[in-house]
Amino acid sequence: MQANPILVEIYRGGELESFHRGVICVVNERGKVTYSEGNIQQICYPRSALKFFQVIPLIESGAADHFGFTLEEIALMCGSHNGEAEHVRVAESILKKIGLDKSFLRCGPQLPTLKKDIQALYKADKNPEHIHNNCSGKHSGFLAMAKFMKADLEDYNNPEHPLQQAIMQVAEEMYEYPSEMMSVAVDGCSAPIFSIPIYNQALAYKNMASAQRFGEKRKKACDTVISAISTYPFMVGGSQRYCTDLMQHCGSRVVGKTGAEGIYCLSFLQEKTGVCIKIDDGKMLPQYNVAQKVIEASGIFAKDTLSPLRHYLRDELKNYNKITTGEIKVSEHILKAPLFS
């Protein structure tokens, strides 16, 4: 099997010290591949890049309206958050609206991402809980949907649960990939996750921007997701997070979501174009480097818009003495021409 190309390079003292191989797939509104690197039929799991679609049954069923969820709360359901105080507040608000508490969450206790929040937790003599988990928003949404369906609340993570079956149906439609071809595995938060080719992952993000082909109900749901995450990007990640930074500066034209093991997906809204990036070794920085290169190569943003994000494209590496030791950058051979002329 031919190796995928090098997408990101790390230099020390001017010498290439390490690199990251991977795949890029860009598809247009017709589902045609307009740019690619590597094997776009490679199978992998979307991981948290699936979250934008896992919330669709909640919206389409009327459950989101029934419980009066705000766009901020829906954005948290779509997010992989840092467990900051604002994220916990919104997760608790979701649970309060459905008459449940954090004891119903099944995502697993997890420390917050940032040191300051970890220190605050321990200073208050508290331990990490399920509600600090980066997926607690998604799981709160799961519980809301399960309660709306009058389905079991204890077993909502079971792949055979009617909620998870509804999510699989949405995934089959949006990824345009038959469910019988999917392997069903367990995600980091214990929810079911489905294996899908990289091409189809790009296709799903294209479909989110052109959902009218699936009917008015699906279009409204996708528009709600897009409105939520672009209006409240902090809920999708948080401080010092690429998803949040990207959508704070570019959310009117493009939305994006990271996934564990090196996944990043983008939806260019006006161009109705989808992108999937997969870093083969699963590292969680290179996909942001490549995603930023895609944003730069799109040719649709002004330089001052992209200036706060440019360090994701190329950045100095420093040691503990703050001495510059090298740099990380996207390989020069990829994404040379504008994606959109």
C-alpha positions as CSV (number, residue, x, y, z in Angstrom):
1,M,0.0,0.0,0.0
2,Q,1.4,3.4,-1.0
3,A,2.0,5.8,1.9
4,N,0.0,8.9,2.1
5,P,1.9,12.2,1.4
6,I,3.6,14.3,4.0
7,L,1.3,17.1,5.0
8,V,3.1,18.7,7.9
9,E,6.8,19.0,8.6
10,I,8.7,19.8,11.9
11,Y,12.2,21.3,11.6
12,R,15.0,21.7,14.2
13,G,18.1,23.6,13.4
14,G,17.1,23.7,9.8
15,E,16.8,20.0,9.5
16,L,13.6,18.0,9.0
17,E,13.2,16.2,12.3
18,S,9.8,14.6,11.9
19,F,6.7,14.8,9.7
20,H,3.0,13.8,9.6
21,R,1.4,12.0,6.6
22,G,-2.2,12.1,5.9
23,V,-5.2,12.7,3.5
24,I,-7.0,15.8,2.3
25,C,-10.3,15.6,0.4
26,V,-12.3,18.5,-1.0
27,V,-15.6,18.0,-2.7
28,N,-17.9,20.5,-4.4
29,E,-21.7,20.8,-4.4
30,R,-22.0,18.0,-7.0
31,G,-19.9,15.7,-4.8
32,K,-17.0,15.9,-7.3
33,V,-13.5,15.8,-5.8
34,T,-11.9,19.2,-6.6
35,Y,-8.7,18.6,-4.6
36,S,-7.1,15.7,-2.9
37,E,-4.0,14.3,-1.3
38,G,-3.6,10.7,-0.4
39,N,-6.1,7.9,-0.3
40,I,-9.5,9.5,0.0
41,Q,-11.2,6.1,0.3
42,Q,-9.3,5.3,3.5
43,I,-11.7,4.2,6.2
44,C,-11.6,5.9,9.6
45,Y,-13.9,7.2,12.3
46,P,-15.2,10.8,12.2
47,R,-15.0,10.8,16.0
48,S,-16.2,14.2,17.3
49,A,-16.6,15.6,13.7
50,L,-19.8,13.5,13.8
51,K,-21.3,15.8,16.5
52,F,-22.9,18.2,14.1
53,F,-25.0,15.3,12.8
54,Q,-25.6,13.6,16.1
55,V,-27.7,16.6,17.2
56,I,-29.9,16.6,14.1
57,P,-32.5,14.1,15.4
58,L,-33.0,16.3,18.4
59,I,-33.8,19.3,16.2
60,E,-35.8,17.4,13.5
61,S,-38.0,15.7,16.1
62,G,-39.1,19.0,17.7
63,A,-37.4,18.1,21.0
64,A,-35.2,21.2,20.8
65,D,-38.2,23.4,20.5
66,H,-40.1,21.4,23.1
67,F,-37.5,22.0,25.7
68,G,-36.8,25.5,24.6
69,F,-33.1,25.0,23.9
70,T,-31.2,28.1,22.9
71,L,-28.6,28.3,20.1
72,E,-25.9,28.5,22.8
73,E,-27.1,25.2,24.2
74,I,-27.2,23.6,20.8
75,A,-23.7,24.8,20.1
76,L,-22.5,23.0,23.2
77,M,-24.2,19.8,22.1
78,C,-22.1,20.1,18.9
79,G,-18.9,20.9,20.8
80,S,-15.8,19.2,22.2
81,H,-15.4,21.8,24.9
82,N,-12.6,22.5,27.4
83,G,-14.7,22.0,30.5
84,E,-14.4,25.7,31.4
85,A,-16.9,27.3,33.8
86,E,-19.1,28.6,30.9
87,H,-19.3,25.2,29.3
88,V,-20.3,23.6,32.6
89,R,-23.0,26.3,33.1
90,V,-24.5,25.6,29.7
91,A,-24.5,21.8,30.2
92,E,-26.2,22.3,33.6
93,S,-28.8,24.5,31.9
94,I,-29.6,21.8,29.3
95,L,-30.0,19.2,32.0
96,K,-32.2,21.5,34.1
97,K,-34.6,22.1,31.2
98,I,-35.2,18.4,30.8
99,G,-35.6,17.8,34.6
100,L,-32.4,15.7,35.0
101,D,-29.1,16.2,36.7
102,K,-25.5,15.4,35.9
103,S,-25.7,11.9,37.5
104,F,-27.5,10.8,34.3
105,L,-24.5,11.5,32.1
106,R,-22.5,8.5,30.8
107,C,-19.6,10.2,29.1
108,G,-17.0,9.6,31.9
109,P,-15.3,11.9,34.4
110,Q,-12.6,14.0,32.7
111,L,-10.3,16.8,33.8
112,P,-10.9,20.2,32.2
113,T,-8.4,21.0,29.4
114,L,-6.8,24.1,30.8
115,K,-4.4,24.2,33.8
116,K,-6.3,27.1,35.4
117,D,-9.5,25.2,35.4
118,I,-7.8,22.0,36.8
119,Q,-6.3,24.1,39.5
120,A,-9.6,25.8,40.3
121,L,-11.3,22.4,40.6
122,Y,-8.7,21.0,43.0
123,K,-8.6,24.3,44.9
124,A,-12.3,23.9,45.5
125,D,-11.5,20.3,46.8
126,K,-13.5,18.8,43.9
127,N,-12.8,15.9,41.5
128,P,-13.4,15.9,37.8
129,E,-16.9,14.8,36.9
130,H,-18.9,13.7,33.8
131,I,-20.0,17.3,33.3
132,H,-16.4,18.4,32.8
133,N,-16.1,15.8,30.0
134,N,-15.5,17.5,26.6
135,C,-18.6,15.6,25.3
136,S,-21.0,16.5,28.2
137,G,-23.0,18.9,25.9
138,K,-23.5,16.1,23.4
139,H,-24.6,13.7,26.1
140,S,-26.9,16.2,27.6
141,G,-28.5,16.5,24.2
142,F,-28.7,12.7,24.0
143,L,-30.6,12.6,27.3
144,A,-33.0,15.3,26.1
145,M,-33.8,13.3,23.0
146,A,-34.1,10.1,24.9
147,K,-36.5,11.7,27.3
148,F,-38.5,13.3,24.5
149,M,-38.8,9.8,22.9
150,K,-39.8,8.3,26.3
151,A,-36.9,5.9,25.8
152,D,-34.6,4.4,28.4
153,L,-32.3,7.0,30.0
154,E,-29.8,4.6,31.5
155,D,-28.8,2.9,28.3
156,Y,-28.8,5.8,25.9
157,N,-25.3,5.0,24.7
158,N,-26.2,1.5,23.5
159,P,-25.9,1.3,19.7
160,E,-29.4,-0.5,19.7
161,H,-31.0,2.4,21.6
162,P,-33.7,4.1,19.4
163,L,-31.8,7.4,19.8
164,Q,-28.5,5.9,18.4
165,Q,-30.5,4.2,15.7
166,A,-31.9,7.6,14.7
167,I,-28.4,9.0,14.6
168,M,-27.1,6.2,12.4
169,Q,-30.0,6.9,10.0
170,V,-29.0,10.5,9.8
171,A,-25.3,9.5,9.3
172,E,-26.2,7.1,6.5
173,E,-28.1,9.9,4.7
174,M,-25.7,12.8,5.3
175,Y,-22.5,10.8,4.7
176,E,-24.2,9.0,1.7
177,Y,-22.7,5.7,3.0
178,P,-24.8,2.6,3.8
179,S,-25.0,1.7,7.5
180,E,-24.4,-1.9,6.7
181,M,-20.9,-0.9,5.5
182,M,-20.1,0.9,8.8
183,S,-18.3,-0.7,11.6
184,V,-19.8,0.4,14.9
185,A,-17.2,1.1,17.7
186,V,-17.1,3.0,21.0
187,D,-16.0,6.6,21.0
188,G,-13.9,8.1,23.8
189,C,-17.1,9.3,25.5
190,S,-18.6,5.8,25.3
191,A,-21.1,6.8,22.5
192,P,-21.3,4.7,19.3
193,I,-19.2,5.9,16.4
194,F,-19.2,4.7,12.8
195,S,-16.4,4.0,10.3
196,I,-16.7,6.0,7.1
197,P,-14.4,6.7,4.2
198,I,-12.6,10.1,4.1
199,Y,-14.4,11.0,0.8
200,N,-17.8,10.5,2.5
201,Q,-16.8,12.6,5.5
202,A,-16.0,15.5,3.2
203,L,-19.3,14.8,1.4
204,A,-21.3,15.1,4.7
205,Y,-19.8,18.5,5.4
206,K,-20.7,19.5,1.9
207,N,-24.3,18.2,2.5
208,M,-24.6,20.3,5.7
209,A,-24.2,23.4,3.5
210,S,-26.6,22.1,0.8
211,A,-29.1,20.2,2.9
212,Q,-32.1,21.4,0.9
213,R,-31.8,18.2,-1.2
214,F,-32.8,16.2,1.8
215,G,-36.0,18.2,2.4
216,E,-37.1,21.3,4.3
217,K,-36.9,19.6,7.7
218,R,-33.3,18.6,7.2
219,K,-32.3,22.0,5.8
220,K,-33.8,23.7,8.8
221,A,-31.9,21.4,11.2
222,C,-28.6,22.0,9.4
223,D,-29.2,25.7,9.3
224,T,-29.9,25.6,13.0
225,V,-26.6,23.8,13.7
226,I,-24.7,26.3,11.5
227,S,-26.3,29.3,13.2
228,A,-25.6,27.9,16.7
229,I,-21.9,27.1,16.1
230,S,-21.1,30.3,14.2
231,T,-22.9,32.5,16.7
232,Y,-21.5,30.7,19.8
233,P,-18.1,29.3,18.7
234,F,-16.8,29.3,22.3
235,M,-19.2,26.5,23.1
236,V,-17.7,24.3,20.3
237,G,-14.2,24.4,21.9
238,G,-13.2,27.2,24.2
239,S,-10.1,29.2,25.0
240,Q,-7.0,28.4,22.8
241,R,-9.0,26.1,20.6
242,Y,-8.8,26.1,16.8
243,C,-12.5,25.4,16.2
244,T,-13.4,28.4,18.3
245,D,-10.7,30.7,16.8
246,L,-11.6,29.7,13.3
247,M,-15.4,30.4,13.6
248,Q,-14.9,33.6,15.6
249,H,-13.0,35.0,12.6
250,C,-14.5,33.1,9.6
251,G,-17.8,31.7,10.9
252,S,-20.0,33.6,8.4
253,R,-18.3,31.7,5.5
254,V,-16.9,28.5,7.0
255,V,-17.5,26.2,10.0
256,G,-15.3,23.4,11.2
257,K,-15.0,20.6,13.7
258,T,-12.1,18.6,15.0
259,G,-12.2,14.9,15.8
260,A,-9.8,12.7,17.8
261,E,-7.0,10.8,16.0
262,G,-6.2,13.7,13.6
263,I,-9.6,14.4,11.9
264,Y,-10.7,17.9,10.8
265,C,-13.8,18.7,8.7
266,L,-14.8,22.0,7.2
267,S,-17.9,23.2,5.4
268,F,-17.6,26.3,3.2
269,L,-21.2,27.6,3.4
270,Q,-21.6,29.8,0.3
271,E,-19.4,27.6,-1.9
272,K,-21.3,24.5,-0.6
273,T,-18.0,22.7,-0.4
274,G,-16.9,20.0,2.1
275,V,-13.4,19.1,3.4
276,C,-12.0,16.2,5.4
277,I,-8.5,16.1,6.7
278,K,-7.0,13.0,8.4
279,I,-3.6,12.8,9.9
280,D,-2.4,9.2,9.8
281,D,-0.5,9.1,13.1
282,G,-3.4,10.6,15.0
283,K,-1.6,13.6,16.4
284,M,-3.9,16.5,17.4
285,L,-2.0,19.6,16.1
286,P,-1.2,18.8,12.4
287,Q,-4.8,18.7,11.4
288,Y,-5.2,22.3,12.5
289,N,-2.1,23.3,10.5
290,V,-3.6,21.7,7.4
291,A,-7.1,23.1,8.0
292,Q,-5.6,26.6,8.2
293,K,-3.8,26.0,4.9
294,V,-7.1,25.0,3.4
295,I,-8.6,28.3,4.7
296,E,-5.7,30.3,3.3
297,A,-5.9,28.5,0.0
298,S,-9.6,29.1,-0.3
299,G,-8.8,32.7,-1.4
300,I,-12.1,34.0,0.0
301,F,-10.8,35.8,3.1
302,A,-9.0,39.1,3.5
303,K,-5.5,39.0,5.0
304,D,-6.5,40.9,8.1
305,T,-9.3,38.4,8.8
306,L,-6.8,35.5,8.7
307,S,-4.0,37.3,10.6
308,P,-5.0,36.0,14.1
309,L,-5.1,32.5,12.7
310,R,-1.8,32.5,10.8
311,H,0.2,30.9,13.6
312,Y,-1.7,27.7,13.0
313,L,-0.2,27.6,9.5
314,R,3.4,28.0,10.5
315,D,4.8,28.5,14.0
316,E,8.0,28.6,16.0
317,L,8.7,25.8,18.4
318,K,10.2,26.8,21.7
319,N,11.8,24.9,24.6
320,Y,11.2,25.4,28.4
321,N,13.7,28.3,28.3
322,K,11.6,30.0,25.6
323,I,14.5,29.5,23.1
324,T,13.3,28.9,19.5
325,T,14.3,25.3,18.6
326,G,12.6,25.0,15.2
327,E,9.3,25.3,13.5
328,I,6.2,23.4,12.4
329,K,4.8,24.2,9.0
330,V,2.5,22.8,6.3
331,S,4.4,21.1,3.5
332,E,5.0,23.5,0.6
333,H,3.9,21.1,-2.1
334,I,0.2,21.0,-1.0
335,L,-2.6,23.4,-1.7
336,K,-0.6,25.8,-3.9
337,A,-3.5,27.1,-6.0
338,P,-6.7,28.8,-4.7
339,L,-9.6,26.4,-4.1
340,F,-12.1,28.9,-5.4
341,S,-11.2,31.1,-8.3
